[in-house]
């Protein structure tokens, strides 16, 4: 994340307050005329978003490069280092030569993890030609956060939130017949969840939807398998929880929910939108339901942080309670049943699987595109007129559907009803229908920004979503200021069924819990520890990305 360092000791990362940095700190473009003011940068550190410099907490030296050779006699008393607690006087030395000044940390003092530091430069600092800064200059430093990927070792304080989503556990028959999206990652997920209690890092686990999958069932299969005693949605979710593949994971979640040290929260997703609070609490006693409407939910674990699945803004996958009164399932359900049939046909190995539900300029175009996409991925052709989509009770539908009749169910009204649907689903800010159709293939950054950073009635600093299966962190800045961080936890689906990295999750450390001035958001992937040298290696967390923001 930074250029190679020429020192054996640590470099502090420095960043600036936006207005002061732009006006008086950065180097001016070279011109034939003598510059009127000094400027400074930190050449060994990365400048993030033109707002702050990023350093490792192990660094022990900060190098500042000024635009002109300095009068070294003016350095002392005009350059100082501080943090939230005030000046760090006596904890560092200043070394000046030519255009450079080094801030060297003294023995016994180290940078804090996930911390914010300021270097203040006063106008008393002058170049050898007498040039100074037009006004006092402040450069901001942020250190990298704790390496808390779980499995990295024990902590002494639980001050983190684990956000995870899109596990997509299916029934055992789905595993046996290889149309389940999740089973190859069952062992690493069990291992990860085991560290929640043992590592003393996590205070809250927030599952942001799609723990269970009631959609990935081949369209010509019985949704409810009476031969296995599954005759209702409740039976179905209990069957998923009891499967040989999933039971160890459910047992880990039960242990977390039963503990006094960790809170377990659940937000419903689209693939388990028919799950209810009573069903979930029966499966995992002690879990806290964070649904706010049938098939929907959002939850704020701490001030200025919001979590949800993300399907609320995706027309193909949002609950659709107004299209056919008394029913909730959206068109994406039928596309998923087709995908499941393709997985069954190919033994779980599609020819060219691509994540996403498909979309288009209009619902009709989106439906056609999604159908064609799935048919192409699996080499199948669907008889549009055949009543081959077996429903047998799901969401109250008892009669079978054809794909043509499924299309006709939504096509006449779904677009016109979208504004009313958003209001019913309590979207913070309504978005145009074209945007909602395209969200089926989008990373949802723009949707999160619109809902929670710019247009919604309440503003947040962190918005954590799932749904897209695309793990990512994206900072939103505007007008030289940090506005928010969009964080997506990715998925735990089988690796061959995703264009993105899988086995991913978020660790969020709120400033209110750590004592820092920064909320730190880190994205991890959980992988086999092949470098351990053991004949039976375990798993280790790999940090993929990190962002921080002042709450």
C-alpha positions in Angstrom: 0.0 0.0 0.0 3.0 2.3 0.1 6.3 2.7 -1.7 9.3 0.8 -0.5 10.9 2.5 2.5 14.6 3.1 2.8 14.6 3.0 6.6 14.7 0.1 9.0 12.5 2.1 11.3 8.8 2.9 10.9 7.2 5.8 8.9 4.1 7.6 10.3 1.4 8.2 7.7 0.2 11.8 7.4 -2.9 13.3 5.9 -4.3 16.7 5.6 -7.4 18.5 6.5 -8.8 19.1 3.0 -9.1 22.9 2.8 -5.8 23.7 4.5 -4.0 20.9 2.5 -5.1 22.1 -0.8 -4.4 25.8 -0.1 -1.1 25.6 1.7 0.4 22.2 2.2 0.8 20.5 -1.2 3.5 21.3 -3.6 2.7 23.9 -6.2 3.3 23.2 -9.9 6.8 24.3 -10.9 6.9 27.7 -12.6 9.7 30.1 -13.6 8.6 32.5 -10.8 9.7 31.8 -7.2 6.7 30.3 -5.3 5.1 32.6 -2.7 4.6 29.9 -0.1 6.0 26.6 1.0 4.3 23.2 0.4 4.9 19.7 1.7 4.2 16.1 0.9 5.0 12.7 2.4 6.8 10.8 -0.4 7.0 7.4 1.3 3.3 7.2 2.0 0.1 6.9 -0.1 -2.2 9.9 -0.1 -5.8 8.7 0.1 -8.5 10.6 -1.7 -6.4 13.8 -1.4 -7.5 13.8 2.3 -5.0 11.9 4.4 -1.9 9.8 4.3 -2.0 6.1 5.2 0.7 4.5 7.4 1.4 1.2 9.1 1.2 1.3 12.8 4.6 -0.4 13.0 6.3 2.6 11.3 8.7 4.6 13.3 9.7 7.5 11.0 7.7 10.0 9.0 9.5 11.7 6.1 8.2 15.2 5.1 9.5 16.6 1.8 9.2 20.4 1.5 9.2 22.4 -1.7 12.3 24.4 -0.8 15.4 23.9 1.3 14.6 24.8 4.9 16.2 27.1 7.4 16.9 24.3 9.9 17.0 26.8 12.8 13.2 27.3 12.3 12.2 23.7 12.5 12.1 23.3 16.3 8.8 24.6 17.7 7.1 24.9 14.3 6.5 21.2 13.5 4.5 19.2 16.0 2.8 15.8 16.2 -0.5 15.2 18.1 -3.5 12.9 18.4 -6.9 13.1 19.9 -5.4 13.4 23.4 -3.3 16.4 22.5 0.4 17.1 21.6 2.8 14.2 21.8 5.6 16.3 23.2 8.7 14.4 24.2 7.7 11.2 22.2 9.6 12.0 19.0 12.6 13.8 17.6 12.8 16.1 14.6 15.7 15.7 12.2 16.1 18.2 9.4 18.4 18.3 6.4 17.9 20.2 3.1 14.3 19.9 2.1 13.5 17.0 4.4 12.3 16.7 7.9 12.0 13.3 9.7 9.7 12.7 12.6 11.5 9.9 14.5 9.6 8.1 17.2 11.4 7.6 20.5 11.9 4.3 22.2 8.8 3.3 24.2 6.4 5.1 22.0 4.5 3.5 19.1 1.7 4.4 16.8 -1.7 3.1 17.8 -3.6 0.9 15.3 -6.5 2.4 13.5 -5.6 5.8 14.9 -5.6 9.4 13.6 -2.6 11.7 14.0 -2.0 15.3 13.0 1.2 17.0 12.0 0.9 20.8 12.4 3.3 23.1 10.6 3.3 26.7 11.8 4.2 29.8 9.7 7.4 30.2 11.8 8.9 27.4 9.6 10.9 29.1 6.8 13.0 28.2 3.8 16.5 29.5 3.5 15.1 32.2 1.2 12.6 33.3 3.8 9.5 31.7 2.3 6.9 30.2 4.6 3.3 28.9 4.6 0.5 31.4 4.1 -1.3 29.9 7.2 -0.7 27.1 9.6 -0.8 23.7 7.8 -2.3 20.5 9.2 -1.4 17.1 7.7 -3.5 14.1 8.8 -2.1 10.6 9.5 -4.1 7.4 9.7 -2.6 4.1 10.7 -3.8 0.8 9.4 -6.3 -1.0 11.7 -6.0 -4.1 13.7 -5.4 -7.4 11.8 -8.6 -9.1 13.1 -9.4 -11.5 10.4 -10.4 -14.1 13.0 -8.0 -17.0 13.4 -5.1 -14.5 13.7 -5.0 -14.8 17.4 -6.8 -13.9 20.6 -7.7 -10.3 21.6 -8.2 -8.8 25.0 -11.3 -6.8 24.1 -14.3 -7.5 22.0 -14.7 -4.3 19.9 -15.6 -5.5 16.4 -18.7 -6.3 14.4 -18.5 -9.3 12.0 -20.8 -8.7 9.0 -21.4 -11.7 6.7 -24.0 -12.6 4.1 -25.0 -14.7 1.2 -24.1 -18.1 2.5 -27.0 -19.8 0.6 -27.4 -23.0 2.5 -29.7 -25.4 0.8 -31.3 -28.8 1.6 -29.2 -31.9 1.7 -30.9 -33.1 -1.5 -29.5 -29.9 -3.2 -26.0 -30.9 -2.0 -26.4 -34.5 -3.2 -27.8 -33.4 -6.6 -25.2 -30.6 -6.8 -27.6 -27.7 -7.5 -26.9 -26.1 -4.2 -24.9 -22.8 -4.3 -23.2 -23.6 -1.0 -21.5 -26.7 0.3 -17.9 -26.5 -0.8 -17.3 -23.8 1.7 -19.0 -25.4 4.7 -15.8 -26.4 6.5 -14.1 -22.9 6.3 -17.3 -21.2 7.5 -17.6 -23.6 10.4 -14.0 -22.8 11.3 -14.5 -19.1 11.0 -17.6 -19.1 13.2 -15.7 -21.1 15.8 -13.2 -18.2 16.2 -16.0 -15.8 17.0 -16.2 -17.1 20.6 -12.6 -18.2 21.0 -10.7 -15.2 19.7 -12.5 -12.6 21.9 -12.5 -10.1 19.0 -16.1 -9.9 17.9 -18.9 -8.3 20.0 -21.6 -8.6 17.4 -22.3 -10.9 14.4 -24.6 -9.5 11.8 -25.8 -11.9 9.1 -27.1 -9.7 6.3 -29.4 -12.1 4.6 -29.4 -15.3 2.5 -28.2 -17.6 5.2 -30.8 -20.0 3.8 -31.8 -20.5 0.2 -35.4 -21.3 -0.7 -35.0 -20.2 -4.4 -32.3 -22.5 -5.8 -34.6 -25.5 -6.5 -34.9 -26.8 -10.1 -38.1 -25.5 -11.6 -39.5 -29.0 -12.2 -38.7 -30.2 -8.7 -41.1 -30.2 -5.8 -40.4 -27.2 -3.6 -41.8 -29.0 -0.6 -40.7 -32.7 -0.5 -43.4 -34.5 1.2 -41.4 -37.8 1.2 -38.9 -36.0 3.4 -41.6 -34.5 5.6 -41.3 -31.1 4.1 -44.8 -29.6 3.4 -44.4 -26.0 4.3 -41.9 -23.1 4.3 -41.3 -23.7 8.0 -40.5 -27.4 7.3 -38.2 -26.3 4.5 -36.0 -24.0 6.6 -35.8 -26.6 9.4 -34.8 -29.2 6.8 -32.0 -26.9 5.6 -30.8 -26.4 9.2 -30.8 -30.1 9.9 -28.9 -31.2 6.8 -25.6 -33.0 7.3 -23.7 -30.2 5.5 -25.3 -27.3 7.4 -25.9 -28.6 10.9 -22.3 -27.9 12.1 -22.7 -24.3 11.0 -26.1 -24.0 12.7 -24.6 -25.4 15.9 -21.9 -22.7 15.8 -24.5 -20.1 15.4 -26.6 -21.5 18.3 -23.5 -21.4 20.5 -22.9 -17.7 19.5 -26.5 -16.8 20.1 -26.4 -18.5 23.5 -23.3 -16.8 24.7 -23.2 -13.8 27.0 -20.3 -12.1 25.2 -21.5 -12.0 21.5 -24.8 -10.8 20.0 -26.1 -12.6 16.9 -28.4 -10.6 14.6 -30.2 -11.5 11.4 -31.5 -9.4 8.5 -33.6 -11.3 5.9 -32.4 -11.4 2.3 -34.2 -12.2 -1.0 -33.4 -15.9 -1.1 -34.9 -16.4 2.3 -37.5 -13.6 2.2 -40.2 -16.1 3.3 -38.3 -16.8 6.5 -40.1 -15.4 9.6 -38.9 -14.4 13.0 -40.7 -17.3 14.7 -39.1 -19.9 12.3 -35.6 -18.4 12.7 -35.8 -18.2 16.5 -37.0 -21.8 16.6 -34.0 -22.9 14.6 -31.5 -20.6 16.4 -32.8 -19.7 19.9 -31.4 -16.4 21.1 -30.8 -14.9 17.6 -32.1 -11.3 17.3 -34.5 -10.7 14.3 -33.8 -7.4 12.5 -36.6 -7.6 9.9 -38.6 -4.5 9.6 -41.1 -5.8 7.0 -41.9 -9.3 5.6 -38.8 -10.2 3.5 -37.0 -7.0 4.4 -34.8 -5.6 7.1 -32.2 -3.0 8.1 -30.3 -2.6 11.3 -28.0 0.0 12.8 -25.6 -1.7 15.3 -24.0 1.6 16.3 -24.7 5.3 15.5 -24.1 6.2 11.8 -23.8 2.6 10.6 -26.5 0.8 8.7 -26.7 -2.8 7.6 -29.1 -4.5 5.1 -29.1 -7.1 2.4 -29.6 -4.7 -0.5 -32.4 -6.3 -2.5 -34.8 -3.5 -1.5 -33.4 -1.5 -4.5 -33.4 -4.4 -7.1 -36.7 -4.7 -8.9 -36.0 -8.3 -10.0 -35.3 -9.4 -6.4 -37.1 -7.0 -4.1 -40.3 -8.2 -2.4 -43.3 -7.5 -4.7 -46.3 -7.4 -2.4 -48.4 -5.2 -4.7 -48.1 -7.0 -8.1 -50.2 -10.0 -6.9 -51.8 -9.3 -3.5 -51.1 -11.9 -0.9 -47.8 -12.9 -2.4 -44.3 -11.6 -2.1 -42.0 -13.5 -4.6 -40.3 -11.3 -7.3 -39.4 -12.3 -10.8 -35.8 -13.2 -9.8 -37.3 -16.2 -8.0 -38.2 -17.8 -11.3 -34.9 -17.0 -12.9 -33.2 -18.7 -9.8 -35.3 -21.8 -10.3 -34.1 -22.0 -13.9 -30.5 -21.6 -12.7 -31.0 -24.4 -10.3 -32.3 -26.7 -13.1 -29.1 -25.8 -15.1 -26.9 -26.7 -12.1 -28.7 -30.0 -11.7 -28.2 -30.7 -15.4 -24.5 -29.9 -15.4 -23.7 -31.5 -12.1 -23.0 -28.2 -10.5 -20.5 -27.1 -13.2 -22.2 -24.6 -15.6 -20.4 -23.8 -18.8 -20.1 -20.1 -18.2 -21.8 -19.0 -15.0 -22.0 -15.3 -14.3 -23.2 -13.8 -11.0 -26.3 -11.5 -11.1 -29.9 -11.7 -12.0 -29.9 -9.9 -15.3 -31.4 -6.6 -16.2 -32.3 -4.4 -19.1 -33.7 -1.1 -20.2 -37.2 -2.2 -19.3 -38.6 -5.1 -17.3 -39.4 -7.0 -20.5 -35.9 -6.6 -21.8 -34.5 -7.5 -18.4 -36.6 -10.7 -18.3 -35.6 -11.8 -21.8 -32.0 -11.0 -21.1 -32.0 -12.9 -17.8 -33.7 -16.0 -19.4 -31.3 -16.0 -22.4 -28.3 -15.5 -20.1 -29.2 -18.5 -17.9 -30.1 -20.7 -20.9 -26.7 -19.9 -22.4 -24.8 -20.6 -19.3 -26.3 -24.1 -18.9 -27.0 -25.1 -22.5 -30.7 -25.5 -21.9 -33.9 -24.4 -23.7 -37.1 -23.8 -21.8 -40.6 -24.5 -23.2 -42.1 -21.1 -22.3 -45.7 -22.4 -22.5 -45.2 -25.6 -20.5 -46.6 -25.4 -16.9 -43.3 -26.9 -15.7 -42.5 -24.6 -12.7 -43.7 -26.6 -9.7 -44.8 -24.4 -6.9 -46.8 -26.8 -4.5 -47.4 -24.3 -1.8 -44.5 -21.8 -1.7 -45.7 -18.2 -1.0 -49.2 -19.6 -1.2 -48.9 -20.6 -4.9 -50.3 -24.2 -5.4 -50.8 -24.4 -9.2 -47.7 -24.8 -11.5 -46.5 -21.9 -13.6 -45.1 -21.7 -17.1 -42.3 -19.2 -17.7 -44.7 -17.3 -20.0 -47.3 -17.1 -17.3 -44.7 -16.0 -14.7 -43.7 -13.2 -17.1 -47.3 -12.2 -17.6 -47.8 -12.1 -13.8 -45.3 -9.2 -13.5 -45.1 -7.5 -16.9 -48.3 -5.4 -16.9 -47.8 -3.7 -13.6 -44.4 -4.2 -12.0 -42.9 -1.0 -13.4 -45.9 1.2 -12.8 -46.2 -0.1 -9.2 -42.5 0.4 -8.5 -42.9 3.8 -6.7 -45.7 2.4 -4.5 -43.6 -0.8 -3.9 -40.7 1.3 -2.6 -43.0 3.2 -0.3 -44.5 -0.1 0.9 -41.0 -1.5 1.4 -39.9 1.6 3.3 -37.1 2.6 1.0 -35.4 5.7 2.5 -35.5 7.4 -0.9 -37.3 6.2 -4.0 -35.2 5.5 -7.1 -36.4 5.4 -10.8 -37.6 2.0 -12.1 -34.8 1.9 -14.7 -32.2 2.2 -12.0 -34.0 -0.6 -10.0 -33.9 -2.9 -13.1 -30.2 -2.2 -13.7 -29.4 -2.8 -10.0 -29.8 -6.5 -10.7 -26.3 -6.3 -12.3 -24.9 -3.5 -10.3 -22.6 -3.4 -7.2 -25.2 -1.3 -5.4 -22.6 1.4 -4.5 -24.8 4.1 -6.1 -27.9 2.8 -4.4 -26.2 2.8 -1.0 -24.9 6.3 -1.6 -28.3 7.6 -2.7 -30.2 6.0 0.2 -27.8 6.6 3.0 -25.2 9.2 2.2 -27.0 11.8 0.1 -30.8 11.6 -0.3 -32.2 9.5 2.5 -33.9 11.3 5.5 -31.1 10.1 7.8 -27.4 10.1 6.9 -24.9 7.4 7.8 -21.1 7.1 7.6 -21.0 3.3 6.9 -23.5 1.3 4.8 -22.9 -2.5 4.8 -24.8 -4.6 2.2 -24.7 -8.1 0.8 -26.8 -9.4 -2.1 -24.4 -8.7 -5.0 -21.8 -11.4 -4.1 -19.2 -8.8 -5.0 -17.0 -8.1 -1.9 -15.9 -4.5 -1.9 -15.1 -1.3 0.0 -15.7 2.0 -1.6 -15.3 5.4 0.0 -17.5 8.3 -1.1 -16.0 11.7 -1.0 -17.4 15.0 -2.1 -16.2 18.6 -1.9 -12.9 17.5 -0.3 -14.7 15.7 2.5 -15.3 12.1 3.5 -19.1 11.4 3.3 -19.3 7.6 3.7 -18.0 4.1 3.2 -19.9 1.5 1.2 -19.0 -2.0 2.3 -20.2 -5.3 0.7 -19.5 -8.5 2.5 -19.5 -10.7 -0.6 -20.6 -14.4 -0.5 -19.8 -17.9 0.6 -21.1 -19.6 -2.6 -19.1 -22.3 -4.3 -16.1 -20.8 -6.0 -17.0 -21.9 -9.5 -20.3 -20.1 -9.2 -19.0 -16.6 -8.7 -17.0 -14.1 -10.8 -15.8 -12.6 -7.5 -13.7 -13.8 -4.5 -15.8 -15.9 -2.1 -15.5 -16.8 1.6 -15.4 -13.0 2.4 -16.6 -11.0 5.3 -16.3 -7.6 7.0 -14.8 -6.6 10.3 -16.0 -3.2 11.4 -14.5 -1.5 14.5 -16.5 1.5 15.6 -14.6 4.4 17.2 -17.1 4.3 20.0 -15.8 0.8 21.0 -12.1 1.3 20.3 -11.5 4.8 21.7 -10.1 5.9 18.3 -11.4 8.8 16.2 -12.0 6.5 13.3 -14.5 3.8 12.4 -12.3 1.2 10.6 -13.8 -1.2 8.0 -11.8 -4.2 6.8 -12.6 -6.7 4.1 -11.3 -10.3 4.6 -11.2 -13.6 2.7 -10.9 -16.9 4.6 -8.6 -19.3 2.9 -6.7 -22.5 3.5 -3.4 -21.8 5.2 -1.3 -23.6 2.6 1.9 -22.0 3.9 1.6 -23.5 7.4 3.6 -26.6 6.4 1.2 -28.9 8.2 -0.1 -32.0 6.5 -3.6 -31.0 7.5 -3.5 -27.2 7.2 -6.1 -25.0 8.8 -7.5 -21.7 7.6 -6.3 -18.1 7.8 -7.8 -14.7 7.1 -6.3 -12.6 4.3 -6.9 -8.9 4.4 -8.2 -7.7 1.0 -8.9 -4.0 1.7 -9.4 -1.4 4.5 -11.1 2.0 4.8 -11.6 4.3 7.7 -13.8 7.3 8.4 -14.4 9.8 11.1 -17.8 9.2 12.7 
